[in-house]
């Protein structure tokens, strides 16, 4: 499973929006990798940001 899939899976399993650092902690991956994945997922419109710096799966 690549980082993008892992980030998306983590967000889908969460009941509330998460910050990048929280995603990294739950998924057990580096925050820099999470930031890259978030950028790509936002471009693909698979995640949204309900408030600044928090992300959730659509």
CHARMM-style PDB file with segment names, atoms N, HN, CA, C and O in Angstrom:
ATOM      1  N   UNK     1       0.849  -1.188   0.000  1.00  0.00      PROA
ATOM      2  CA  UNK     1       0.000   0.000   0.000  1.00  0.00      PROA
ATOM      3  C   UNK     1       0.888   1.243   0.000  1.00  0.00      PROA
ATOM      4  O   UNK     1       1.789   1.364   0.831  1.00  0.00      PROA
ATOM      5  N   UNK     2       0.637   2.163  -0.928  1.00  0.00      PROA
ATOM      6  HN  UNK     2      -0.094   2.064  -1.603  1.00  0.00      PROA
ATOM      7  CA  UNK     2       1.482   3.361  -0.957  1.00  0.00      PROA
ATOM      8  C   UNK     2       0.984   4.395   0.061  1.00  0.00      PROA
ATOM      9  O   UNK     2      -0.081   4.230   0.657  1.00  0.00      PROA
ATOM     10  N   UNK     3       1.755   5.444   0.247  1.00  0.00      PROA
ATOM     11  HN  UNK     3       2.620   5.578  -0.237  1.00  0.00      PROA
ATOM     12  CA  UNK     3       1.463   6.456   1.261  1.00  0.00      PROA
ATOM     13  C   UNK     3       0.107   7.103   1.044  1.00  0.00      PROA
ATOM     14  O   UNK     3      -0.638   7.330   1.998  1.00  0.00      PROA
ATOM     15  N   UNK     4      -0.216   7.401  -0.205  1.00  0.00      PROA
ATOM     16  HN  UNK     4       0.389   7.217  -0.980  1.00  0.00      PROA
ATOM     17  CA  UNK     4      -1.495   8.044  -0.519  1.00  0.00      PROA
ATOM     18  C   UNK     4      -2.668   7.174  -0.051  1.00  0.00      PROA
ATOM     19  O   UNK     4      -3.608   7.675   0.566  1.00  0.00      PROA
ATOM     20  N   UNK     5      -2.609   5.886  -0.344  1.00  0.00      PROA
ATOM     21  HN  UNK     5      -1.845   5.479  -0.845  1.00  0.00      PROA
ATOM     22  CA  UNK     5      -3.670   4.959   0.074  1.00  0.00      PROA
ATOM     23  C   UNK     5      -3.747   4.850   1.594  1.00  0.00      PROA
ATOM     24  O   UNK     5      -4.834   4.774   2.167  1.00  0.00      PROA
ATOM     25  N   UNK     6      -2.590   4.845   2.233  1.00  0.00      PROA
ATOM     26  HN  UNK     6      -1.707   4.906   1.767  1.00  0.00      PROA
ATOM     27  CA  UNK     6      -2.527   4.740   3.684  1.00  0.00      PROA
ATOM     28  C   UNK     6      -3.150   5.971   4.348  1.00  0.00      PROA
ATOM     29  O   UNK     6      -3.886   5.846   5.327  1.00  0.00      PROA
ATOM     30  N   UNK     7      -2.855   7.149   3.818  1.00  0.00      PROA
ATOM     31  HN  UNK     7      -2.257   7.251   3.023  1.00  0.00      PROA
ATOM     32  CA  UNK     7      -3.420   8.396   4.345  1.00  0.00      PROA
ATOM     33  C   UNK     7      -4.933   8.392   4.159  1.00  0.00      PROA
ATOM     34  O   UNK     7      -5.669   8.738   5.083  1.00  0.00      PROA
ATOM     35  N   UNK     8      -5.398   8.010   2.993  1.00  0.00      PROA
ATOM     36  HN  UNK     8      -4.800   7.728   2.242  1.00  0.00      PROA
ATOM     37  CA  UNK     8      -6.836   7.970   2.708  1.00  0.00      PROA
ATOM     38  C   UNK     8      -7.544   6.969   3.627  1.00  0.00      PROA
ATOM     39  O   UNK     8      -8.624   7.254   4.146  1.00  0.00      PROA
ATOM     40  N   UNK     9      -6.937   5.807   3.823  1.00  0.00      PROA
ATOM     41  HN  UNK     9      -6.060   5.576   3.402  1.00  0.00      PROA
ATOM     42  CA  UNK     9      -7.509   4.773   4.699  1.00  0.00      PROA
ATOM     43  C   UNK     9      -7.611   5.301   6.136  1.00  0.00      PROA
ATOM     44  O   UNK     9      -8.625   5.102   6.805  1.00  0.00      PROA
ATOM     45  N   UNK    10      -6.564   5.966   6.596  1.00  0.00      PROA
ATOM     46  HN  UNK    10      -5.741   6.127   6.052  1.00  0.00      PROA
ATOM     47  CA  UNK    10      -6.550   6.526   7.951  1.00  0.00      PROA
ATOM     48  C   UNK    10      -7.657   7.553   8.122  1.00  0.00      PROA
ATOM     49  O   UNK    10      -8.336   7.577   9.149  1.00  0.00      PROA
ATOM     50  N   UNK    11      -7.842   8.406   7.113  1.00  0.00      PROA
ATOM     51  HN  UNK    11      -7.291   8.387   6.279  1.00  0.00      PROA
ATOM     52  CA  UNK    11      -8.888   9.428   7.181  1.00  0.00      PROA
ATOM     53  C   UNK    11     -10.281   8.808   7.157  1.00  0.00      PROA
ATOM     54  O   UNK    11     -11.181   9.271   7.858  1.00  0.00      PROA
ATOM     55  N   UNK    12     -10.459   7.773   6.361  1.00  0.00      PROA
ATOM     56  HN  UNK    12      -9.728   7.397   5.792  1.00  0.00      PROA
ATOM     57  CA  UNK    12     -11.767   7.106   6.279  1.00  0.00      PROA
ATOM     58  C   UNK    12     -12.128   6.428   7.600  1.00  0.00      PROA
ATOM     59  O   UNK    12     -13.302   6.364   7.965  1.00  0.00      PROA
ATOM     60  N   UNK    13     -11.126   5.923   8.313  1.00  0.00      PROA
ATOM     61  HN  UNK    13     -10.172   5.974   8.016  1.00  0.00      PROA
ATOM     62  CA  UNK    13     -11.358   5.231   9.578  1.00  0.00      PROA
ATOM     63  C   UNK    13     -11.584   6.186  10.739  1.00  0.00      PROA
ATOM     64  O   UNK    13     -12.096   5.791  11.786  1.00  0.00      PROA
ATOM     65  N   UNK    14     -11.203   7.441  10.551  1.00  0.00      PROA
ATOM     66  HN  UNK    14     -10.787   7.763   9.701  1.00  0.00      PROA
ATOM     67  CA  UNK    14     -11.345   8.431  11.615  1.00  0.00      PROA
ATOM     68  C   UNK    14     -12.761   9.010  11.624  1.00  0.00      PROA
ATOM     69  O   UNK    14     -13.359   9.248  10.575  1.00  0.00      PROA
ATOM     70  N   UNK    15     -13.279   9.229  12.832  1.00  0.00      PROA
ATOM     71  HN  UNK    15     -12.793   9.036  13.684  1.00  0.00      PROA
ATOM     72  CA  UNK    15     -14.618   9.800  12.957  1.00  0.00      PROA
ATOM     73  C   UNK    15     -14.617  11.318  12.833  1.00  0.00      PROA
ATOM     74  O   UNK    15     -15.653  11.921  12.554  1.00  0.00      PROA
ATOM     75  N   UNK    16     -13.455  11.937  13.040  1.00  0.00      PROA
ATOM     76  HN  UNK    16     -12.614  11.447  13.267  1.00  0.00      PROA
ATOM     77  CA  UNK    16     -13.358  13.386  12.946  1.00  0.00      PROA
ATOM     78  C   UNK    16     -12.165  13.773  12.075  1.00  0.00      PROA
ATOM     79  O   UNK    16     -11.255  12.969  11.877  1.00  0.00      PROA
ATOM     80  N   UNK    17     -12.165  15.006  11.551  1.00  0.00      PROA
ATOM     81  HN  UNK    17     -12.904  15.660  11.711  1.00  0.00      PROA
ATOM     82  CA  UNK    17     -11.028  15.454  10.727  1.00  0.00      PROA
ATOM     83  C   UNK    17      -9.717  15.409  11.509  1.00  0.00      PROA
ATOM     84  O   UNK    17      -9.692  15.628  12.720  1.00  0.00      PROA
ATOM     85  N   UNK    18      -8.630  15.121  10.795  1.00  0.00      PROA
ATOM     86  HN  UNK    18      -8.650  14.943   9.811  1.00  0.00      PROA
ATOM     87  CA  UNK    18      -7.310  15.002  11.418  1.00  0.00      PROA
ATOM     88  C   UNK    18      -6.319  15.995  10.838  1.00  0.00      PROA
ATOM     89  O   UNK    18      -6.440  16.421   9.689  1.00  0.00      PROA
ATOM     90  N   UNK    19      -5.326  16.362  11.664  1.00  0.00      PROA
ATOM     91  HN  UNK    19      -5.227  16.016  12.597  1.00  0.00      PROA
ATOM     92  CA  UNK    19      -4.210  17.177  11.183  1.00  0.00      PROA
ATOM     93  C   UNK    19      -3.159  16.236  10.592  1.00  0.00      PROA
ATOM     94  O   UNK    19      -3.152  15.040  10.886  1.00  0.00      PROA
ATOM     95  N   UNK    20      -2.285  16.776   9.770  1.00  0.00      PROA
ATOM     96  HN  UNK    20      -2.291  17.747   9.531  1.00  0.00      PROA
ATOM     97  CA  UNK    20      -1.248  15.968   9.122  1.00  0.00      PROA
ATOM     98  C   UNK    20      -0.414  15.190  10.141  1.00  0.00      PROA
ATOM     99  O   UNK    20      -0.098  14.021   9.922  1.00  0.00      PROA
ATOM    100  N   UNK    21      -0.064  15.826  11.236  1.00  0.00      PROA
ATOM    101  HN  UNK    21      -0.321  16.776  11.414  1.00  0.00      PROA
ATOM    102  CA  UNK    21       0.731  15.162  12.274  1.00  0.00      PROA
ATOM    103  C   UNK    21       0.008  13.981  12.898  1.00  0.00      PROA
ATOM    104  O   UNK    21       0.616  12.957  13.209  1.00  0.00      PROA
ATOM    105  N   UNK    22      -1.307  14.136  13.078  1.00  0.00      PROA
ATOM    106  HN  UNK    22      -1.802  14.968  12.825  1.00  0.00      PROA
ATOM    107  CA  UNK    22      -2.107  13.045  13.646  1.00  0.00      PROA
ATOM    108  C   UNK    22      -2.210  11.879  12.659  1.00  0.00      PROA
ATOM    109  O   UNK    22      -2.162  10.714  13.052  1.00  0.00      PROA
ATOM    110  N   UNK    23      -2.351  12.206  11.385  1.00  0.00      PROA
ATOM    111  HN  UNK    23      -2.390  13.153  11.065  1.00  0.00      PROA
ATOM    112  CA  UNK    23      -2.402  11.171  10.346  1.00  0.00      PROA
ATOM    113  C   UNK    23      -1.089  10.392  10.349  1.00  0.00      PROA
ATOM    114  O   UNK    23      -1.087   9.161  10.320  1.00  0.00      PROA
ATOM    115  N   UNK    24       0.022  11.117  10.384  1.00  0.00      PROA
ATOM    116  HN  UNK    24       0.020  12.117  10.408  1.00  0.00      PROA
ATOM    117  CA  UNK    24       1.346  10.495  10.379  1.00  0.00      PROA
ATOM    118  C   UNK    24       1.507   9.559  11.578  1.00  0.00      PROA
ATOM    119  O   UNK    24       2.027   8.452  11.445  1.00  0.00      PROA
ATOM    120  N   UNK    25       1.058  10.012  12.742  1.00  0.00      PROA
ATOM    121  HN  UNK    25       0.635  10.912  12.850  1.00  0.00      PROA
ATOM    122  CA  UNK    25       1.169   9.210  13.957  1.00  0.00      PROA
ATOM    123  C   UNK    25       0.318   7.937  13.863  1.00  0.00      PROA
ATOM    124  O   UNK    25       0.797   6.847  14.176  1.00  0.00      PROA
ATOM    125  N   UNK    26      -0.927   8.074  13.438  1.00  0.00      PROA
ATOM    126  HN  UNK    26      -1.316   8.960  13.184  1.00  0.00      PROA
ATOM    127  CA  UNK    26      -1.825   6.913  13.347  1.00  0.00      PROA
ATOM    128  C   UNK    26      -1.381   5.920  12.280  1.00  0.00      PROA
ATOM    129  O   UNK    26      -1.499   4.708  12.464  1.00  0.00      PROA
ATOM    130  N   UNK    27      -0.864   6.441  11.153  1.00  0.00      PROA
ATOM    131  HN  UNK    27      -0.768   7.426  11.004  1.00  0.00      PROA
ATOM    132  CA  UNK    27      -0.472   5.576  10.042  1.00  0.00      PROA
ATOM    133  C   UNK    27       0.957   5.051  10.201  1.00  0.00      PROA
ATOM    134  O   UNK    27       1.358   4.112   9.513  1.00  0.00      PROA
ATOM    135  N   UNK    28       1.722   5.661  11.112  1.00  0.00      PROA
ATOM    136  HN  UNK    28       1.397   6.424  11.670  1.00  0.00      PROA
ATOM    137  CA  UNK    28       3.093   5.225  11.351  1.00  0.00      PROA
ATOM    138  C   UNK    28       4.042   5.592  10.209  1.00  0.00      PROA
ATOM    139  O   UNK    28       4.969   4.846   9.894  1.00  0.00      PROA
ATOM    140  N   UNK    29       3.794   6.761   9.590  1.00  0.00      PROA
ATOM    141  HN  UNK    29       3.040   7.367   9.846  1.00  0.00      PROA
ATOM    142  CA  UNK    29       4.667   7.232   8.505  1.00  0.00      PROA
ATOM    143  C   UNK    29       5.133   8.659   8.783  1.00  0.00      PROA
ATOM    144  O   UNK    29       4.582   9.348   9.641  1.00  0.00      PROA
ATOM    145  N   UNK    30       6.148   9.089   8.051  1.00  0.00      PROA
ATOM    146  HN  UNK    30       6.596   8.529   7.354  1.00  0.00      PROA
ATOM    147  CA  UNK    30       6.738  10.406   8.234  1.00  0.00      PROA
ATOM    148  C   UNK    30       5.775  11.515   7.829  1.00  0.00      PROA
ATOM    149  O   UNK    30       5.058  11.381   6.837  1.00  0.00      PROA
ATOM    150  N   UNK    31       5.752  12.612   8.591  1.00  0.00      PROA
ATOM    151  HN  UNK    31       6.334  12.720   9.396  1.00  0.00      PROA
ATOM    152  CA  UNK    31       4.839  13.724   8.309  1.00  0.00      PROA
ATOM    153  C   UNK    31       5.082  14.338   6.924  1.00  0.00      PROA
ATOM    154  O   UNK    31       4.138  14.765   6.259  1.00  0.00      PROA
ATOM    155  N   UNK    32       6.328  14.381   6.500  1.00  0.00      PROA
ATOM    156  HN  UNK    32       7.095  14.035   7.040  1.00  0.00      PROA
ATOM    157  CA  UNK    32       6.636  14.931   5.167  1.00  0.00      PROA
ATOM    158  C   UNK    32       5.954  14.106   4.076  1.00  0.00      PROA
ATOM    159  O   UNK    32       5.453  14.654   3.094  1.00  0.00      PROA
ATOM    160  N   UNK    33       5.940  12.795   4.259  1.00  0.00      PROA
ATOM    161  HN  UNK    33       6.347  12.351   5.057  1.00  0.00      PROA
ATOM    162  CA  UNK    33       5.263  11.912   3.302  1.00  0.00      PROA
ATOM    163  C   UNK    33       3.753  12.148   3.331  1.00  0.00      PROA
ATOM    164  O   UNK    33       3.090  12.124   2.294  1.00  0.00      PROA
ATOM    165  N   UNK    34       3.221  12.373   4.527  1.00  0.00      PROA
ATOM    166  HN  UNK    34       3.760  12.392   5.369  1.00  0.00      PROA
ATOM    167  CA  UNK    34       1.787  12.661   4.674  1.00  0.00      PROA
ATOM    168  C   UNK    34       1.443  13.961   3.951  1.00  0.00      PROA
ATOM    169  O   UNK    34       0.436  14.033   3.246  1.00  0.00      PROA
ATOM    170  N   UNK    35       2.273  14.983   4.123  1.00  0.00      PROA
ATOM    171  HN  UNK    35       3.091  14.925   4.695  1.00  0.00      PROA
ATOM    172  CA  UNK    35       2.036  16.270   3.456  1.00  0.00      PROA
ATOM    173  C   UNK    35       1.983  16.112   1.935  1.00  0.00      PROA
ATOM    174  O   UNK    35       1.121  16.695   1.277  1.00  0.00      PROA
ATOM    175  N   UNK    36       2.893  15.332   1.387  1.00  0.00      PROA
ATOM    176  HN  UNK    36       3.593  14.858   1.921  1.00  0.00      PROA
ATOM    177  CA  UNK    36       2.910  15.080  -0.068  1.00  0.00      PROA
ATOM    178  C   UNK    36       1.632  14.355  -0.497  1.00  0.00      PROA
ATOM    179  O   UNK    36       1.012  14.709  -1.501  1.00  0.00      PROA
ATOM    180  N   UNK    37       1.249  13.341   0.275  1.00  0.00      PROA
ATOM    181  HN  UNK    37       1.752  13.054   1.090  1.00  0.00      PROA
ATOM    182  CA  UNK    37       0.053  12.560  -0.041  1.00  0.00      PROA
ATOM    183  C   UNK    37      -1.201  13.420   0.042  1.00  0.00      PROA
ATOM    184  O   UNK    37      -2.093  13.300  -0.799  1.00  0.00      PROA
ATOM    185  N   UNK    38      -1.275  14.288   1.053  1.00  0.00      PROA
ATOM    186  HN  UNK    38      -0.551  14.385   1.735  1.00  0.00      PROA
ATOM    187  CA  UNK    38      -2.431  15.179   1.210  1.00  0.00      PROA
ATOM    188  C   UNK    38      -2.553  16.093  -0.003  1.00  0.00      PROA
ATOM    189  O   UNK    38      -3.647  16.294  -0.530  1.00  0.00      PROA
ATOM    190  N   UNK    39      -1.437  16.637  -0.437  1.00  0.00      PROA
ATOM    191  HN  UNK    39      -0.548  16.473  -0.009  1.00  0.00      PROA
ATOM    192  CA  UNK    39      -1.453  17.523  -1.602  1.00  0.00      PROA
ATOM    193  C   UNK    39      -2.035  16.794  -2.826  1.00  0.00      PROA
ATOM    194  O   UNK    39      -2.879  17.338  -3.538  1.00  0.00      PROA
ATOM    195  N   UNK    40      -1.577  15.577  -3.054  1.00  0.00      PROA
ATOM    196  HN  UNK    40      -0.891  15.136  -2.475  1.00  0.00      PROA
ATOM    197  CA  UNK    40      -2.041  14.784  -4.190  1.00  0.00      PROA
ATOM    198  C   UNK    40      -3.522  14.407  -4.043  1.00  0.00      PROA
ATOM    199  O   UNK    40      -4.282  14.477  -5.008  1.00  0.00      PROA
ATOM    200  N   UNK    41      -3.920  14.011  -2.844  1.00  0.00      PROA
ATOM    201  HN  UNK    41      -3.303  13.954  -2.060  1.00  0.00      PROA
ATOM    202  CA  UNK    41      -5.310  13.625  -2.599  1.00  0.00      PROA
ATOM    203  C   UNK    41      -6.256  14.818  -2.778  1.00  0.00      PROA
ATOM    204  O   UNK    41      -7.382  14.659  -3.248  1.00  0.00      PROA
ATOM    205  N   UNK    42      -5.788  16.014  -2.398  1.00  0.00      PROA
ATOM    206  HN  UNK    42      -4.873  16.144  -2.016  1.00  0.00      PROA
ATOM    207  CA  UNK    42      -6.618  17.212  -2.601  1.00  0.00      PROA
ATOM    208  C   UNK    42      -6.779  17.502  -4.096  1.00  0.00      PROA
ATOM    209  O   UNK    42      -7.862  17.873  -4.550  1.00  0.00      PROA
ATOM    210  N   UNK    43      -5.692  17.330  -4.855  1.00  0.00      PROA
ATOM    211  HN  UNK    43      -4.813  17.029  -4.486  1.00  0.00      PROA
ATOM    212  CA  UNK    43      -5.747  17.538  -6.311  1.00  0.00      PROA
ATOM    213  C   UNK    43      -6.733  16.561  -6.951  1.00  0.00      PROA
ATOM    214  O   UNK    43      -7.457  16.917  -7.881  1.00  0.00      PROA
ATOM    215  N   UNK    44      -6.755  15.320  -6.441  1.00  0.00      PROA
ATOM    216  HN  UNK    44      -6.167  15.030  -5.686  1.00  0.00      PROA
ATOM    217  CA  UNK    44      -7.643  14.280  -6.974  1.00  0.00      PROA
ATOM    218  C   UNK    44      -9.060  14.389  -6.410  1.00  0.00      PROA
ATOM    219  O   UNK    44      -9.945  13.615  -6.775  1.00  0.00      PROA
ATOM    220  N   UNK    45      -9.265  15.370  -5.503  1.00  0.00      PROA
ATOM    221  HN  UNK    45      -8.546  15.999  -5.206  1.00  0.00      PROA
ATOM    222  CA  UNK    45     -10.562  15.619  -4.863  1.00  0.00      PROA
ATOM    223  C   UNK    45     -11.091  14.411  -4.084  1.00  0.00      PROA
ATOM    224  O   UNK    45     -12.293  14.148  -4.073  1.00  0.00      PROA
ATOM    225  N   UNK    46     -10.184  13.686  -3.436  1.00  0.00      PROA
ATOM    226  HN  UNK    46      -9.207  13.900  -3.444  1.00  0.00      PROA
ATOM    227  CA  UNK    46     -10.572  12.534  -2.619  1.00  0.00      PROA
ATOM    228  C   UNK    46     -10.711  12.900  -1.142  1.00  0.00      PROA
ATOM    229  O   UNK    46     -11.336  12.179  -0.364  1.00  0.00      PROA
ATOM    230  N   UNK    47     -10.112  14.045  -0.769  1.00  0.00      PROA
ATOM    231  HN  UNK    47      -9.604  14.631  -1.401  1.00  0.00      PROA
ATOM    232  CA  UNK    47     -10.233  14.525   0.607  1.00  0.00      PROA
ATOM    233  C   UNK    47     -10.640  15.990   0.587  1.00  0.00      PROA
ATOM    234  O   UNK    47     -10.525  16.671  -0.432  1.00  0.00      PROA
ATOM    235  N   UNK    48     -11.125  16.465   1.749  1.00  0.00      PROA
ATOM    236  HN  UNK    48     -11.218  15.911   2.576  1.00  0.00      PROA
ATOM    237  CA  UNK    48     -11.485  17.866   1.875  1.00  0.00      PROA
ATOM    238  C   UNK    48     -10.923  18.413   3.177  1.00  0.00      PROA
ATOM    239  O   UNK    48     -10.509  17.661   4.059  1.00  0.00      PROA
ATOM    240  N   UNK    49     -10.918  19.720   3.278  1.00  0.00      PROA
ATOM    241  HN  UNK    49     -11.255  20.331   2.561  1.00  0.00      PROA
ATOM    242  CA  UNK    49     -10.418  20.368   4.477  1.00  0.00      PROA
ATOM    243  C   UNK    49     -11.553  21.199   5.085  1.00  0.00      PROA
ATOM    244  O   UNK    49     -11.766  22.344   4.687  1.00  0.00      PROA
ATOM    245  N   UNK    50     -12.288  20.619   6.058  1.00  0.00      PROA
ATOM    246  HN  UNK    50     -12.115  19.689   6.382  1.00  0.00      PROA
ATOM    247  CA  UNK    50     -13.423  21.326   6.647  1.00  0.00      PROA
ATOM    248  C   UNK    50     -13.017  22.582   7.419  1.00  0.00      PROA
ATOM    249  O   UNK    50     -13.782  23.543   7.502  1.00  0.00      PROA
ATOM    250  N   UNK    51     -11.818  22.564   7.978  1.00  0.00      PROA
ATOM    251  HN  UNK    51     -11.196  21.783   7.910  1.00  0.00      PROA
ATOM    252  CA  UNK    51     -11.245  23.774   8.555  1.00  0.00      PROA
ATOM    253  C   UNK    51      -9.739  23.734   8.379  1.00  0.00      PROA
ATOM    254  O   UNK    51      -9.166  22.665   8.168  1.00  0.00      PROA
ATOM    255  N   UNK    52      -9.108  24.860   8.461  1.00  0.00      PROA
ATOM    256  HN  UNK    52      -9.574  25.729   8.632  1.00  0.00      PROA
ATOM    257  CA  UNK    52      -7.685  24.994   8.165  1.00  0.00      PROA
ATOM    258  C   UNK    52      -6.831  23.937   8.872  1.00  0.00      PROA
ATOM    259  O   UNK    52      -6.920  23.742  10.084  1.00  0.00      PROA
ATOM    260  N   UNK    53      -6.011  23.269   8.077  1.00  0.00      PROA
ATOM    261  HN  UNK    53      -5.939  23.426   7.092  1.00  0.00      PROA
ATOM    262  CA  UNK    53      -5.055  22.262   8.552  1.00  0.00      PROA
ATOM    263  C   UNK    53      -5.688  20.958   9.054  1.00  0.00      PROA
ATOM    264  O   UNK    53      -4.987  20.115   9.612  1.00  0.00      PROA
ATOM    265  N   UNK    54      -6.974  20.785   8.868  1.00  0.00      PROA
ATOM    266  HN  UNK    54      -7.543  21.471   8.414  1.00  0.00      PROA
ATOM    267  CA  UNK    54      -7.633  19.530   9.206  1.00  0.00      PROA
ATOM    268  C   UNK    54      -8.165  18.908   7.916  1.00  0.00      PROA
ATOM    269  O   UNK    54      -8.632  19.615   7.023  1.00  0.00      PROA
ATOM    270  N   UNK    55      -8.090  17.592   7.828  1.00  0.00      PROA
ATOM    271  HN  UNK    55      -7.711  17.017   8.553  1.00  0.00      PROA
ATOM    272  CA  UNK    55      -8.494  16.903   6.602  1.00  0.00      PROA
ATOM    273  C   UNK    55      -9.420  15.747   6.915  1.00  0.00      PROA
ATOM    274  O   UNK    55      -9.322  15.105   7.960  1.00  0.00      PROA
ATOM    275  N   UNK    56     -10.337  15.497   5.965  1.00  0.00      PROA
ATOM    276  HN  UNK    56     -10.416  16.019   5.115  1.00  0.00      PROA
ATOM    277  CA  UNK    56     -11.224  14.344   6.098  1.00  0.00      PROA
ATOM    278  C   UNK    56     -11.478  13.764   4.703  1.00  0.00      PROA
ATOM    279  O   UNK    56     -11.375  14.465   3.697  1.00  0.00      PROA
ATOM    280  N   UNK    57     -11.809  12.478   4.666  1.00  0.00      PROA
ATOM    281  HN  UNK    57     -11.892  11.908   5.483  1.00  0.00      PROA
ATOM    282  CA  UNK    57     -12.112  11.813   3.389  1.00  0.00      PROA
ATOM    283  C   UNK    57     -13.500  12.242   2.939  1.00  0.00      PROA
ATOM    284  O   UNK    57     -14.384  12.472   3.764  1.00  0.00      PROA
ATOM    285  N   UNK    58     -13.686  12.348   1.627  1.00  0.00      PROA
ATOM    286  HN  UNK    58     -12.968  12.160   0.957  1.00  0.00      PROA
ATOM    287  CA  UNK    58     -15.009  12.726   1.092  1.00  0.00      PROA
ATOM    288  C   UNK    58     -15.931  11.533   1.079  1.00  0.00      PROA
ATOM    289  OT1 UNK    58     -17.084  11.648   0.665  1.00  0.00      PROA
TER     290      UNK     58
END
